[in-house]
Amino acid sequence: MSSVIGTYGHGTENDFVLIFDPTDQLNISESAIAAICNRTTGIGADGLIRIVKKSDKWFMDYRNSDGSLAEMCGNGIRVMARYLVERGYQPSGIFPINTRDGQKFLKVPDSGDISVNMGQVSQEDGAITVEQNSHLWQGYNINVGNPHAVVFINSLEEVGELKNAPHVLPTSAYPEGVNVEFVQVQTNGELSMRVHERGSGETRSCGTGVCAVALAAAVHLKKPLPTTFVIHPPGGRLEVELDPHSNAILTGPAVLISEHDLSPYLG
């Protein structure tokens, strides 16, 4: 087969391999995606983004590192937007990208941080608990188009290793799995967090997870909307602005790093 070139990039160290496939020609198997994202034998990434154009609209076909489908990725969509502008496929400014969680509008300057309107973040009914490293915490069930369980803890050191998915109850709340965020409130009011993403494991950052953390923090800290939080995943700094209707604007960096021939992974 002819060469298929992938571009490696990241947003706050949440990293991705992007494939430009505007005519929707490539059918990449789950096993091929897992091989590309493997950090030992592949390129290494938290997920793969296939950039498609459908009905003259950009579409983000996002897959987790194990090849499974995901509805939305807040860091990934900003990296995709950087790719489109930097490579000349899209003028800078405000433009939409379609996702499995609907259409998202982004504000993309020629350089610097990128903002994306993530849409409404909502708290689901019912209490949830998260068990990890012999600790048990009550938390918040948050929907950002994909599911999140957010818990507030005294210190991120309590989490221990996050090689395996934390145990979340009730299992009926998350029939397709869940992203889990552990949050520590700093003395200056900013938030630090760690995240275990379904289908990817612990990642350095998670865009939808940061938005989930922002709404959970507003509830947990009894902060009325609108409000803004500065949130620090391990990979960097992100800002989430919540409007009076809990719509979230996520702002942060997105950079492209290198090019790779993916043909050996695609058969």
Long-range contacts (C-beta under 8 A, 24 or more apart in sequence): 1-263, 1-266, 1-267, 2-263, 3-261, 3-263, 4-261, 4-262, 4-263, 4-266, 5-259, 5-260, 5-261, 5-262, 6-36, 6-43, 6-48, 6-259, 6-260, 6-261, 6-262, 7-83, 7-256, 7-258, 7-259, 7-260, 8-43, 8-45, 8-256, 8-257, 8-258, 8-259, 8-260, 9-79, 9-82, 9-83, 9-254, 9-255, 9-256, 9-257, 10-75, 10-79, 10-204, 10-235, 10-254, 10-255, 10-257, 11-75, 11-76, 11-78, 11-79, 11-205, 11-207, 11-252, 11-253, 11-254, 11-255, 12-75, 12-204, 12-205, 12-233, 12-235, 12-236, 12-237, 12-238, 12-252, 12-253, 13-204, 13-205, 13-234, 13-235, 13-236, 14-46, 14-73, 14-75, 14-76, 14-203, 14-204, 14-205, 14-206, 14-207, 14-233, 14-235, 15-44, 15-45, 15-46, 15-204, 16-45, 16-46, 16-47, 16-48, 16-49, 16-73, 16-75, 16-76, 16-79, 17-43, 17-45, 17-47, 17-48, 17-49, 17-260, 17-262, 18-48, 18-49, 18-50, 18-51, 18-79, 18-80, 18-83, 19-48, 19-49, 19-50, 19-51, 19-262, 20-51, 20-83, 20-87, 20-89, 21-50, 21-51, 21-52, 22-51, 22-52, 22-53, 22-89, 23-53, 24-52, 24-53, 24-54, 26-50, 28-63, 28-266, 29-67, 30-63, 30-66, 30-67, 30-68, 31-67, 32-67, 32-265, 32-266, 32-267, 33-63, 33-65, 33-66, 33-67, 34-65, 34-66, 34-67, 35-265, 36-262, 36-265, 37-65, 37-66, 38-65, 42-265, 43-260, 43-262, 46-197, 46-200, 46-203, 46-204, 47-73, 47-76, 47-200, 49-73, 49-76, 49-79, 49-80, 51-80, 51-83, 51-84, 54-98, 57-96, 57-98, 57-103, 58-84, 58-90, 58-95, 58-96, 58-97, 58-98, 59-97, 59-98, 59-99, 60-97, 60-98, 60-99, 62-99, 62-100, 64-197, 64-198, 64-199, 64-200, 65-199, 65-200, 65-201, 66-199, 66-200, 68-198, 68-199, 69-100, 70-100, 70-146, 70-199, 71-99, 71-100, 71-101, 71-145, 71-146, 72-99, 72-100, 72-101, 72-104, 72-118, 72-144, 72-145, 72-146, 72-208, 73-206, 73-207, 73-208, 74-116, 74-118, 74-144, 74-206, 74-207, 74-208, 74-210, 74-211, 74-250, 75-205, 75-206, 75-207, 75-252, 75-254, 76-207, 77-104, 77-106, 77-116, 77-207, 78-106, 78-114, 78-116, 78-207, 78-250, 78-252, 78-254, 79-254, 79-255, 79-256, 81-106, 81-108, 81-114, 81-116, 81-254, 82-108, 82-114, 82-254, 82-255, 82-256, 83-256, 84-108, 85-110, 86-256, 99-145, 100-145, 101-145, 101-146, 102-145, 112-253, 113-251, 113-252, 113-253, 113-254, 114-251, 114-252, 114-253, 114-254, 115-249, 115-250, 115-251, 116-207, 116-249, 116-250, 116-251, 117-247, 117-248, 117-249, 118-144, 118-145, 118-207, 118-208, 118-211, 118-247, 118-248, 118-249, 118-250, 119-144, 119-145, 119-247, 119-248, 120-245, 120-246, 120-247, 120-248, 121-211, 121-212, 121-214, 121-215, 121-242, 121-246, 121-247, 121-248, 122-215, 122-246, 123-215, 123-216, 123-219, 124-173, 126-170, 126-173, 128-168, 128-169, 128-170, 128-173, 129-168, 129-169, 130-166, 130-167, 130-168, 130-180, 130-182, 131-166, 131-167, 131-168, 131-169, 132-159, 132-160, 132-162, 132-166, 132-167, 132-180, 132-182, 133-158, 133-159, 133-160, 133-161, 139-216, 140-212, 140-215, 140-216, 140-219, 140-220, 141-173, 142-212, 142-215, 142-216, 144-208, 144-209, 144-211, 144-212, 144-248, 145-208, 146-179, 146-208, 147-173, 147-174, 147-176, 147-177, 147-178, 147-179, 148-178, 148-179, 148-180, 148-181, 148-208, 148-209, 148-212, 149-174, 149-178, 149-179, 149-180, 149-181, 150-180, 150-181, 150-183, 150-212, 150-213, 150-216, 151-180, 151-181, 151-182, 151-183, 152-183, 152-184, 152-185, 152-216, 152-217, 152-220, 153-182, 153-183, 153-184, 154-184, 155-184, 156-182, 156-184, 156-192, 156-193, 156-194, 158-182, 159-194, 162-194, 162-196, 162-201, 162-202, 163-201, 163-202, 165-196, 165-198, 165-201, 166-196, 179-206, 179-208, 179-209, 179-212, 181-206, 181-209, 181-212, 181-213, 181-216, 183-213, 183-216, 183-217, 185-217, 185-221, 190-229, 190-230, 190-231, 190-232, 191-217, 191-229, 191-230, 191-231, 191-232, 192-231, 192-232, 192-233, 193-231, 193-232, 193-233, 194-233, 194-234, 195-233, 203-235, 204-233, 204-234, 204-235, 204-236, 205-233, 205-234, 205-235, 205-236, 205-238, 206-233, 207-238, 207-250, 207-252, 209-233, 210-238, 210-240, 210-250, 211-240, 211-248, 211-250, 213-240, 214-240, 214-242, 214-248, 215-242, 215-246, 215-248, 218-242
